[in-house]
């Protein structure tokens, strides 16, 4: 069993500004969930939005629940809610 798995992380909108990067590689334990990935990123980038309720997570371009497991090579994205309209 691997000690860590690598995922690619993408940040969008204000989360990209808070993290200071658009993409990065991250290694996490093999049993990690989307919530675990975000928690690891918050340790690395303390300015990231602390309220997960204000963030949507996606795995491989599909919105996912926070308890969804990530796999080696997954592309994980974090997107703030979009507001606006007419």
N, C-alpha and C positions, 0 to 999 in steps of 0.2 A: 504494500500500500504506500502511495507517495506521501511524503511529509508535507508537501504544499502543491497547490495547483495554480497555474497562471491564468489570469483573466485580463482582458483588455477593457479599460474603463473609459467611457466618454461622458463629458459634462456638457450640459446645455444651458444657455441663457445666463442668468445670474449665478448659477452654480459654477459655471466655467470661470466667471470673474472671481468668485470666492475662492476657488481652488487655485487659480492662477495658471491653469493649464486646460487644454481642451481634451487631451487623451493621456492616458498613462497605463503602464503595465502594473499589475498588482499580483502578489502571491498570497494566497490564503490557505488555511487548512482545508483538506479535501471534503469535509462535511459542512462547509460554509453555506450560508443562505445569503440571499440578497441583502438582508438586514446586517449580517456579519460583514459583508463587503463594505456597506456604507459606514458602519462603525469603524472599520479599519481606516477608511478614507478620512473620517472625521479626526482620528488621531494624527494622521499625516497632514491634514489641512484643517486646523481648528476653526477657520473662518466659515467652513461649510455650514449650511443651514442646520441648526440643531434639532428642529422639529421635523421628524420624518413624515408627519401628516401633511407637510407642505412640499413634499417631494414624491414624484412617481418614479418607480424603478422599472427597468425593462431588461430582459435577457434576450439576446439575439433578435432585437427589433420587435419584441412583443412585450406589452406591459405585463408585469408579473407581481404576484403577492410577495410581501416581505419575507415570508417563510419558504419561498421557492429555493431549492438547492441550485448552486452554480456548479458547472462542470469545467474541466480543463478546456481552455481555448474559447470559452464563451465571451461574447461581447456584452458588457454590462453598461447600461446607460442610466443616468439620473437626470430627470427633467423636472423643473419647477412647474407649477400650474400656470397655464397661459390665461391671461385675462384680456379683455378687450371686447370689441363689438362695434356696433354702429351708434 
